Amino acid sequence: MARPILMPQVGQDLTEGKLVTLKVKVGDKVKKGDIVAEVESEKATFDVESFETGTILEIRHKEGDTATVLQPLMLVGDEGEKLVLPATETVAAATPASASMNVSVAGSSGVSLPAAPGAGRSSPLARRLASEAGLDIRQIPGTGPGGAVVMKDVESYRHTAPGEARVLNFPSATSSAAGGAQGIKSLQPGEGDPVLFIHGFGADLSSWRPFVLLMNVKNPLLALDLPGHGISQAATASSFDGIVSHVRSQLEAAGLTRLHLIGHSLGAAVATELAGGGTLDVRSLTLMSPAGLGPKVNGDFVEGFLSARTEAPLRAWLDVLVHDAAKLPGALLRATLAGRDGTSLAAQQARIAGAVFAGSTQLFSIRHALQRYEGPVRMIVGMNDHIIPPDNTVALPAHVAVHRLPQVGHLPQLEAAPLVARLASENVRSAG
């Protein structure tokens, strides 16, 4: 099966980099630890290390291209395998609605990967400028190669269409500016009620970047960091209610009172408490592997994940998150270690863990909040979740639609990304 080598995220602020040198070509054999490329960011030049062993089947960028973090730079597989695109789709025809293009390997069960964002349609710089200006790049006529939108098209559109609505004024996730409007960042511009993504314990808002490419909605897509995570690393909370209050204050300060919420694990619990709290107009609620529905949690994982400081133990604990360890990108391992190196990140997250977990027990419940919320709810759980037992999701309110996915662990948004994105998109659209 083809496995991706991803553009790594080295530091919280790195969202893209220029591919300076390719050290391999299609057909070359690589092993774990080999350097396959050199990438330059605004602050440094660094090597891209292969976390896979096999043969280079495809290289998605050429030297000089700008690559987005946590997106595939190249694909590695077994010698002799050939990548086959479905007959009904081509890379050149990829649009935001079809960005969940399946890439399969002949003779295998296949692997689903998102097409490169904006392939053949817009340059990375154009997308960044449009996002920061609150413009929908899909509405901008392109004059670049093949009709692609380039920088001058964005600038021209801004000056010739002064009445164009500026939907939201948050820093783009492709911008190097940290913080912004109370730590909220834009993952994708759009129109209508915004969709806010809230990550789980130990992650950060950048973990949503690959997933949002699969969303089939026109709404603005936003994300924030929980206390003790990402750009909110310095913030802390002494209880679950304190975490919810921190997030609510961010939303109120940013003027976000009507929105859709999508959350994972601890983030799903926070989203539910916000939706059932009565102070926000939450249009829809999509919950992935939600915490807070029962007392059990894998306390060994929490402790082991927080204490891991080198690759081998961290990889062992990250593997617990998924049913199929082959689906866990090597870049996640590197990004997690890089985020902890020389920072207080792990210590801050340990404080957050102490506020919400006691050993293998969750210290909070969202069942009353879930009962109070009357909008559309979709809950997505993996039947092989080893972090939060899937049987926590029994006896739910009748209005909650539950999707139980076989052979999926705690990260359904990674292991079954196209399906989960479709379910989440449908839930958002169901609320108008």
Backbone torsions as a table, in degrees:
resi	resn	phi	psi	omega
1	MET	NA	137.6	178.7
2	ALA	-66.3	138.5	176.6
3	ARG	-124.8	139.9	-178.6
4	PRO	-84.7	145.2	163.0
5	ILE	-101.2	116.2	-171.1
6	LEU	-94.2	155.2	169.3
7	MET	-66.2	115.9	-173.8
8	PRO	-73.9	156.7	173.1
9	GLN	-105.9	108.2	-179.9
10	VAL	-107.2	93.1	-176.8
11	GLY	98.7	149.4	-175.2
12	GLN	-62.8	-34.7	-173.6
13	ASP	-83.2	-12.7	-178.3
14	LEU	-77.0	118.1	179.3
15	THR	-120.1	-15.7	177.3
16	GLU	-160.1	162.2	179.5
17	GLY	-153.7	159.3	179.4
18	LYS	-91.4	128.6	179.2
19	LEU	-78.3	104.9	-174.4
20	VAL	-83.4	-47.3	-174.8
21	THR	-139.8	132.8	169.3
22	LEU	-98.7	126.4	-177.0
23	LYS	-101.7	1.4	178.3
24	VAL	-136.2	166.9	174.9
25	LYS	-135.8	166.6	179.8
26	VAL	-58.4	132.1	-178.3
27	GLY	100.7	-17.9	178.5
28	ASP	-70.4	148.7	175.7
29	LYS	-96.6	136.7	178.8
30	VAL	-129.8	157.2	174.2
31	LYS	-128.9	163.9	-179.2
32	LYS	-56.3	128.5	180.0
33	GLY	102.4	-14.4	178.4
34	ASP	-68.7	145.9	175.0
35	ILE	-88.9	121.6	-174.6
36	VAL	-107.8	-15.3	-178.3
37	ALA	-162.9	163.3	174.0
38	GLU	-123.3	130.1	-175.0
39	VAL	-122.7	143.3	179.9
40	GLU	-117.4	128.6	174.2
41	SER	-108.8	-173.6	-180.0
42	GLU	-67.6	-23.1	-173.1
43	LYS	-112.0	-21.4	-173.1
44	ALA	-162.0	166.9	171.6
45	THR	-113.9	134.8	-176.8
46	PHE	-144.2	159.7	-180.0
47	ASP	-88.3	148.3	173.6
48	VAL	-101.4	120.6	-176.1
49	GLU	-99.5	139.6	176.1
50	SER	-79.8	129.5	172.9
51	PHE	-100.2	9.7	-177.9
52	GLU	-126.1	158.9	175.0
53	THR	-119.9	132.4	-179.7
54	GLY	159.3	-152.1	-178.0
55	THR	-114.4	137.7	177.6
56	ILE	-68.8	115.6	-179.4
57	LEU	-94.9	-31.5	-177.6
58	GLU	-156.4	143.2	172.8
59	ILE	-118.7	121.4	-170.4
60	ARG	-89.6	-10.0	-179.2
61	HIS	-134.5	154.9	173.5
62	LYS	-109.6	164.5	-179.8
63	GLU	-58.5	134.1	-177.6
64	GLY	99.7	-15.8	179.0
65	ASP	-72.5	156.4	171.7
66	THR	-98.8	128.2	-177.7
67	ALA	-114.0	143.6	179.2
68	THR	-91.0	139.9	-177.7
69	VAL	-61.2	146.9	177.6
70	LEU	64.7	19.9	172.0
71	GLN	-112.2	151.6	-174.9
72	PRO	-63.8	128.7	169.1
73	LEU	-87.5	-36.4	-178.7
74	MET	-159.7	166.3	179.5
75	LEU	-117.2	138.6	179.3
76	VAL	-118.0	138.0	177.4
77	GLY	-150.5	-161.8	178.5
78	ASP	-85.0	149.1	-179.9
79	GLU	-59.2	132.2	179.0
80	GLY	94.6	-15.1	177.0
81	GLU	-70.3	148.9	178.5
82	LYS	-126.0	136.9	176.6
83	LEU	-79.2	134.3	-178.8
84	VAL	-125.9	122.8	175.5
85	LEU	-87.7	142.0	175.6
86	PRO	-55.2	144.1	-174.4
87	ALA	-62.2	-25.7	-175.8
88	THR	-87.1	-2.6	-176.1
89	GLU	-133.9	145.7	173.3
90	THR	-134.2	157.5	179.9
91	VAL	-60.9	-41.4	-176.6
92	ALA	-64.3	-27.1	-177.0
93	ALA	-92.1	2.4	-175.9
94	ALA	-63.9	133.9	177.6
95	THR	-126.8	171.0	177.4
96	PRO	-55.0	-33.7	-178.2
97	ALA	-74.6	-22.9	-177.9
98	SER	-113.5	21.6	-175.2
99	ALA	-72.4	-4.6	177.3
100	SER	-89.2	27.2	-178.8
101	MET	-47.5	127.3	178.9
102	ASN	-82.5	132.0	174.4
103	VAL	-112.5	116.0	-178.0
104	SER	-114.0	157.3	179.6
105	VAL	-108.0	126.4	-179.3
106	ALA	-55.9	131.0	177.6
107	GLY	85.4	6.4	178.7
108	SER	-131.6	178.7	179.6
109	SER	-81.0	-7.9	173.6
110	GLY	89.7	166.9	177.6
111	VAL	-142.2	138.1	-179.7
112	SER	-96.4	124.7	179.1
113	LEU	-133.2	143.6	175.8
114	PRO	-72.8	144.5	172.9
115	ALA	-65.3	155.7	177.8
116	ALA	-56.5	132.9	-174.9
117	PRO	-60.1	129.5	176.2
118	GLY	68.3	19.9	-176.8
119	ALA	-56.0	122.1	177.6
120	GLY	75.0	5.8	-173.7
121	ARG	-122.8	-33.0	-177.4
122	SER	-160.0	151.6	177.9
123	SER	-83.6	155.0	178.0
124	PRO	-55.9	-40.3	-179.9
125	LEU	-65.6	-39.9	178.8
126	ALA	-63.3	-42.1	179.2
127	ARG	-63.5	-39.8	-179.9
128	ARG	-65.5	-45.6	-179.1
129	LEU	-64.6	-40.8	179.7
130	ALA	-65.0	-42.3	-179.5
131	SER	-64.3	-44.2	-178.8
132	GLU	-66.7	-26.3	178.6
133	ALA	-88.8	-1.8	-178.6
134	GLY	73.7	25.5	-179.1
135	LEU	-101.4	145.6	173.8
136	ASP	-85.6	110.1	-174.2
137	ILE	-64.3	-20.6	178.9
138	ARG	-68.9	-17.1	-180.0
139	GLN	-93.1	-2.6	-174.6
140	ILE	-96.5	123.0	177.4
141	PRO	-65.4	137.9	-178.5
142	GLY	-103.9	142.1	178.1
143	THR	-117.9	3.2	-179.3
144	GLY	-79.2	-173.8	-179.8
145	PRO	-56.7	128.4	179.9
146	GLY	67.3	19.9	-179.4
147	GLY	82.1	13.9	-179.6
148	ALA	-67.2	146.2	175.8
149	VAL	-81.5	126.8	179.5
150	VAL	-119.2	177.1	-172.6
151	MET	-54.6	-45.9	-176.0
152	LYS	-64.7	-27.5	177.4
153	ASP	-67.0	-40.4	179.0
154	VAL	-65.5	-46.5	-180.0
155	GLU	-61.1	-43.1	179.8
156	SER	-63.5	-41.4	-178.3
157	TYR	-65.5	-38.4	179.3
158	ARG	-62.4	-37.7	-176.3
159	HIS	-82.9	-28.6	-176.6
160	THR	-93.4	-11.2	-179.6
161	ALA	-128.5	65.7	-176.6
162	PRO	-64.5	-20.7	-179.0
163	GLY	-85.4	-2.2	-179.0
164	GLU	-60.0	132.3	-177.9
165	ALA	-65.9	132.4	173.0
166	ARG	-96.7	102.1	-167.8
167	VAL	-64.0	-54.0	-177.9
168	LEU	-143.4	148.4	-176.9
169	ASN	-115.8	63.0	176.6
170	PHE	-110.5	150.0	175.5
171	PRO	-60.1	140.5	177.7
172	SER	-72.2	151.8	174.7
173	ALA	-70.2	-10.3	174.3
174	THR	-97.1	8.2	177.2
175	SER	-95.1	147.8	179.7
176	SER	-80.7	-6.5	-179.4
177	ALA	-72.1	128.0	178.7
178	ALA	-93.4	158.6	175.4
179	GLY	81.8	-102.5	-179.0
180	GLY	83.7	-149.5	-176.8
181	ALA	-68.8	88.3	178.9
182	GLN	56.1	34.0	175.8
183	GLY	81.9	4.9	179.2
184	ILE	-89.5	134.1	179.6
185	LYS	-123.1	153.5	177.1
186	SER	-90.1	128.1	174.1
187	LEU	-95.0	-26.3	179.8
188	GLN	-163.8	131.5	178.5
189	PRO	-74.0	166.5	178.8
190	GLY	177.2	-164.6	-177.0
191	GLU	-128.4	148.5	176.8
192	GLY	97.8	-164.3	-178.8
193	ASP	-67.8	130.7	-177.8
194	PRO	-69.6	154.5	173.8
195	VAL	-108.3	122.0	-178.9
196	LEU	-105.6	126.9	177.7
197	PHE	-99.7	133.0	179.4
198	ILE	-123.8	118.6	-174.3
199	HIS	-76.6	172.4	178.6
200	GLY	-93.2	-179.9	-178.5
201	PHE	-62.1	133.8	177.1
202	GLY	85.5	-7.2	179.2
203	ALA	-101.7	-164.5	171.1
204	ASP	-156.2	178.0	-173.0
205	LEU	-62.0	-25.2	-179.4
206	SER	-66.4	-19.3	-179.6
207	SER	-65.4	-17.2	-179.5
208	TRP	-85.6	-13.1	-171.9
209	ARG	-56.5	-47.7	178.8
210	PRO	-64.2	-34.7	-175.4
211	PHE	-70.1	-40.3	-175.2
212	VAL	-65.3	-21.4	176.8
213	LEU	-64.7	-19.9	-179.2
214	LEU	-93.4	-10.9	-178.2
215	MET	-68.9	135.1	-179.0
216	ASN	-110.9	64.6	176.7
217	VAL	-137.3	158.7	179.5
218	LYS	-97.7	-2.2	-176.5
219	ASN	-69.7	155.5	169.9
220	PRO	-62.8	138.9	179.6
221	LEU	-112.5	120.5	-176.4
222	LEU	-121.2	164.0	175.2
223	ALA	-151.1	156.2	175.7
224	LEU	-138.0	166.2	176.9
225	ASP	-103.0	134.4	174.0
226	LEU	-68.4	160.4	176.0
227	PRO	-54.8	140.4	-179.9
228	GLY	78.5	10.0	-176.9
229	HIS	-134.7	145.0	172.5
230	GLY	52.0	-131.3	-177.8
231	ILE	-76.0	-6.9	173.7
232	SER	-103.0	24.1	-176.0
233	GLN	-56.0	-36.6	-176.2
234	ALA	-74.4	-19.3	-179.2
235	ALA	-78.7	151.3	178.1
236	THR	-142.4	172.0	179.0
237	ALA	-152.6	148.2	-176.1
238	SER	-101.0	3.1	179.9
239	SER	-163.7	169.0	175.5
240	PHE	-62.1	-41.8	177.8
241	ASP	-60.1	-33.8	177.8
242	GLY	-66.4	-37.5	176.5
243	ILE	-64.2	-45.5	179.5
244	VAL	-61.4	-43.0	179.7
245	SER	-62.8	-39.3	178.0
246	HIS	-61.1	-46.5	-179.1
247	VAL	-66.9	-41.5	179.5
248	ARG	-61.4	-39.4	179.8
249	SER	-66.5	-35.2	175.6
250	GLN	-61.7	-45.1	-178.6
251	LEU	-65.8	-43.1	-179.8
252	GLU	-64.4	-41.6	179.4
253	ALA	-64.7	-30.7	-180.0
254	ALA	-87.7	-2.1	179.7
255	GLY	75.2	21.6	-179.9
256	LEU	-94.8	97.6	-179.0
257	THR	-114.3	-16.1	179.2
258	ARG	-127.9	114.6	-173.0
259	LEU	-164.4	168.5	171.2
260	HIS	-100.1	147.7	180.0
261	LEU	-121.9	132.4	174.2
262	ILE	-128.2	123.3	-176.5
263	GLY	-135.9	156.3	177.3
264	HIS	-123.0	131.2	172.6
265	SER	56.2	-117.7	177.4
266	LEU	-60.7	-37.0	176.9
267	GLY	-63.9	-33.9	176.6
268	ALA	-67.1	-37.7	177.2
269	ALA	-64.7	-43.2	177.4
270	VAL	-61.4	-44.2	179.6
271	ALA	-59.9	-41.6	-179.6
272	THR	-65.2	-43.1	179.8
273	GLU	-64.1	-37.6	176.4
274	LEU	-64.7	-42.8	-177.7
275	ALA	-67.0	-35.1	-178.0
276	GLY	-90.8	2.8	-175.4
277	GLY	-84.5	-15.1	175.1
278	GLY	85.1	-6.8	-177.2
279	THR	-95.5	-13.9	-179.7
280	LEU	-118.9	150.9	174.1
281	ASP	-94.7	87.8	-178.1
282	VAL	-88.9	116.3	-173.9
283	ARG	-76.8	-35.3	177.6
284	SER	-154.6	159.8	-175.8
285	LEU	-136.1	118.9	177.7
286	THR	-118.9	122.1	-171.7
287	LEU	-120.4	125.5	178.9
288	MET	-113.2	122.3	-180.0
289	SER	46.0	54.7	-171.1
290	PRO	-68.9	140.3	169.2
291	ALA	-83.1	168.6	172.6
292	GLY	87.5	7.0	179.8
293	LEU	-102.4	-2.4	179.0
294	GLY	-167.6	170.6	-174.0
295	PRO	-79.0	-19.6	-169.8
296	LYS	-85.0	141.0	170.8
297	VAL	-150.8	152.8	-179.4
298	ASN	-78.2	90.0	-178.6
299	GLY	-65.8	-30.8	177.3
300	ASP	-63.1	-39.1	178.1
301	PHE	-63.5	-47.8	-178.3
302	VAL	-56.7	-47.4	-179.0
303	GLU	-66.1	-45.5	-178.7
304	GLY	-66.1	-41.3	179.0
305	PHE	-61.3	-43.8	-177.1
306	LEU	-71.4	-30.5	-175.8
307	SER	-87.4	-14.3	-176.5
308	ALA	-69.8	128.4	-178.8
309	ARG	-122.8	-6.5	179.3
310	THR	-129.6	170.0	-171.2
311	GLU	-61.6	-47.2	-172.3
312	ALA	-60.9	-53.3	179.8
313	PRO	-67.0	-36.0	179.9
314	LEU	-65.3	-41.4	178.6
315	ARG	-61.1	-40.2	180.0
316	ALA	-61.1	-40.2	-179.8
317	TRP	-77.7	-35.5	177.4
318	LEU	-64.1	-33.7	178.6
319	ASP	-60.8	-26.5	179.6
320	VAL	-66.8	-22.0	-177.4
321	LEU	-69.6	-22.3	-171.7
322	VAL	-125.4	158.0	174.8
323	HIS	-76.0	-40.6	-179.2
324	ASP	-114.3	106.5	-176.1
325	ALA	-61.4	-22.6	179.5
326	ALA	-66.1	-20.3	-179.4
327	LYS	-85.9	-4.3	-180.0
328	LEU	-85.3	114.2	-176.5
329	PRO	-66.3	137.1	178.3
330	GLY	-60.2	-27.9	-180.0
331	ALA	-63.3	-27.7	178.4
332	LEU	-64.8	-40.3	177.0
333	LEU	-61.0	-48.2	-177.9
334	ARG	-65.6	-41.0	-179.2
335	ALA	-65.5	-38.4	179.9
336	THR	-65.6	-45.3	179.0
337	LEU	-64.7	-41.7	-179.4
338	ALA	-63.9	-37.6	179.9
339	GLY	-66.3	-27.2	-179.1
340	ARG	-88.7	-21.6	-174.0
341	ASP	-64.0	114.8	176.5
342	GLY	72.6	15.1	179.9
343	THR	-124.8	172.6	177.5
344	SER	-97.7	17.9	-173.4
345	LEU	-57.1	-51.0	-178.0
346	ALA	-62.4	-38.1	179.3
347	ALA	-65.9	-41.1	178.1
348	GLN	-64.7	-41.6	180.0
349	GLN	-69.0	-30.6	174.9
350	ALA	-63.3	-37.5	177.1
351	ARG	-65.4	-41.6	177.8
352	ILE	-63.8	-43.4	178.6
353	ALA	-58.7	-41.5	179.0
354	GLY	-65.1	-23.2	179.8
355	ALA	-81.2	-21.9	-174.0
356	VAL	-120.4	-18.2	179.9
357	PHE	-126.0	147.4	170.8
358	ALA	-129.8	99.0	-174.1
359	GLY	63.7	-118.1	-179.7
360	SER	-103.3	25.9	-177.5
361	THR	-121.4	134.1	172.2
362	GLN	-84.0	133.6	-173.8
363	LEU	-95.2	17.7	-177.0
364	PHE	-149.1	164.2	176.9
365	SER	-139.5	142.0	178.4
366	ILE	-112.2	9.0	-174.4
367	ARG	-63.0	-40.0	178.9
368	HIS	-66.9	-40.8	178.6
369	ALA	-64.2	-39.9	178.5
370	LEU	-64.6	-36.9	177.9
371	GLN	-67.0	-37.1	-177.4
372	ARG	-72.7	-30.9	-176.2
373	TYR	-75.5	127.3	-173.4
374	GLU	-106.8	1.3	180.0
375	GLY	-82.0	-178.3	179.8
376	PRO	-68.0	129.6	-179.2
377	VAL	-126.1	129.5	170.0
378	ARG	-122.8	130.6	179.4
379	MET	-117.4	131.1	-176.2
380	ILE	-123.7	119.0	-177.1
381	VAL	-130.6	147.2	175.1
382	GLY	-90.3	133.5	-178.9
383	MET	-73.2	-11.0	177.1
384	ASN	-114.4	35.2	178.1
385	ASP	-75.0	118.2	179.6
386	HIS	-101.1	6.3	177.6
387	ILE	-100.0	-53.9	176.5
388	ILE	-120.4	117.1	-175.6
389	PRO	-56.9	132.6	180.0
390	PRO	-62.8	-21.7	178.5
391	ASP	-72.8	-3.8	170.5
392	ASN	-64.5	-18.8	-173.6
393	THR	-92.8	17.2	177.4
394	VAL	-83.3	161.2	175.8
395	ALA	55.7	49.2	178.4
396	LEU	-90.4	162.1	175.2
397	PRO	-55.3	148.2	-172.3
398	ALA	-63.4	-24.6	-176.3
399	HIS	-83.4	-1.8	-178.3
400	VAL	-90.2	120.7	175.4
401	ALA	-86.3	124.1	-176.8
402	VAL	-113.7	129.5	177.4
403	HIS	-114.6	112.9	-179.5
404	ARG	-102.7	117.5	-172.2
405	LEU	-102.0	121.0	177.8
406	PRO	-72.2	153.2	178.4
407	GLN	55.2	37.4	177.6
408	VAL	-133.4	137.8	179.9
409	GLY	-96.1	-137.3	-173.7
410	HIS	-81.3	-9.5	-176.6
411	LEU	-117.9	67.9	-179.9
412	PRO	-60.5	-29.7	179.4
413	GLN	-68.6	-13.6	175.4
414	LEU	-103.0	-46.9	-173.5
415	GLU	-77.7	-27.6	178.5
416	ALA	-132.6	47.6	-169.9
417	ALA	-55.3	-49.1	-178.3
418	PRO	-60.2	-43.4	179.1
419	LEU	-65.7	-45.9	-177.7
420	VAL	-64.8	-39.2	177.3
421	ALA	-63.9	-38.8	178.4
422	ARG	-64.9	-44.5	179.1
423	LEU	-63.1	-42.0	179.5
424	ALA	-66.4	-42.3	179.5
425	SER	-62.8	-43.0	178.9
426	GLU	-61.6	-38.5	-179.7
427	ASN	-66.8	-41.3	177.0
428	VAL	-63.0	-46.3	-178.3
429	ARG	-66.9	-27.6	-178.6
430	SER	-64.8	-22.5	-179.9
431	ALA	-90.8	6.1	177.7
432	GLY	77.8	NA	NA
